[in-house]
Amino acid sequence: MKRVFRPQADPLPASGRGYQHVCPHCTQPLTLHDLRDGDQGYWCHECGCGHRAGDPPPQALRPLPQAG
């Protein structure tokens, strides 16, 4: 049994709105693709790596500049 003594802050935002998915390695924008199992994933064509849309690493979200 694993006990959590101090709650960890969630590094991901509650919503992806206002964020761009970028590659954590080269910071290039990622493209969204449908996966064979029916899920979606983001892929970097430069690095040849990616992640599932529902499980991004914290470094993969870049805030969009605010229009104003």
C-alpha positions as CSV (number, residue, x, y, z in Angstrom):
1,M,0.0,0.0,0.0
2,K,1.3,3.4,-1.0
3,R,0.6,6.3,1.3
4,V,0.6,9.9,0.1
5,F,1.7,12.2,2.9
6,R,1.8,15.4,0.9
7,P,-0.6,15.9,-2.0
8,Q,1.2,16.4,-5.2
9,A,0.1,19.3,-7.4
10,D,-1.1,18.2,-10.8
11,P,1.4,19.6,-13.4
12,L,-1.2,19.5,-16.2
13,P,-3.9,22.1,-16.6
14,A,-7.6,21.2,-16.3
15,S,-8.2,22.0,-19.9
16,G,-6.1,22.0,-23.1
17,R,-7.8,25.2,-24.3
18,G,-5.2,28.0,-24.6
19,Y,-2.3,25.6,-25.0
20,Q,-0.4,24.3,-28.0
21,H,1.0,20.7,-28.1
22,V,4.7,20.9,-28.8
23,C,7.5,18.3,-28.8
24,P,9.2,18.1,-25.4
25,H,12.5,17.4,-27.2
26,C,12.7,19.9,-30.1
27,T,9.7,22.2,-29.2
28,Q,8.2,22.0,-32.7
29,P,4.4,21.9,-33.0
30,L,2.9,18.4,-33.0
31,T,0.2,17.1,-35.4
32,L,-2.9,15.3,-34.1
33,H,-3.5,11.7,-35.5
34,D,-6.1,9.0,-35.0
35,L,-4.6,5.8,-33.6
36,R,-5.5,2.3,-34.5
37,D,-7.2,1.7,-31.1
38,G,-9.6,4.6,-31.6
39,D,-7.7,7.1,-29.4
40,Q,-5.9,10.2,-30.7
41,G,-2.2,11.0,-30.3
42,Y,0.2,13.9,-31.1
43,W,3.3,13.1,-33.2
44,C,6.5,15.0,-34.0
45,H,7.7,14.3,-37.5
46,E,11.1,15.9,-36.8
47,C,12.0,13.6,-33.8
48,G,9.8,10.6,-34.6
49,C,8.2,10.5,-31.2
50,G,4.8,11.3,-29.7
51,H,2.3,10.8,-27.0
52,R,-1.4,10.0,-26.5
53,A,-3.7,13.0,-26.5
54,G,-5.0,12.1,-23.0
55,D,-1.6,11.6,-21.5
56,P,0.8,14.4,-22.5
57,P,4.0,15.1,-20.6
58,P,4.0,18.4,-18.8
59,Q,6.7,19.8,-21.2
60,A,4.4,19.2,-24.2
61,L,2.0,22.0,-23.4
62,R,3.0,25.6,-24.3
63,P,0.7,28.5,-23.5
64,L,-0.6,30.3,-26.5
65,P,0.1,34.0,-26.7
66,Q,-3.0,36.0,-25.6
67,A,-4.7,37.9,-28.3
68,G,-5.6,41.3,-27.3
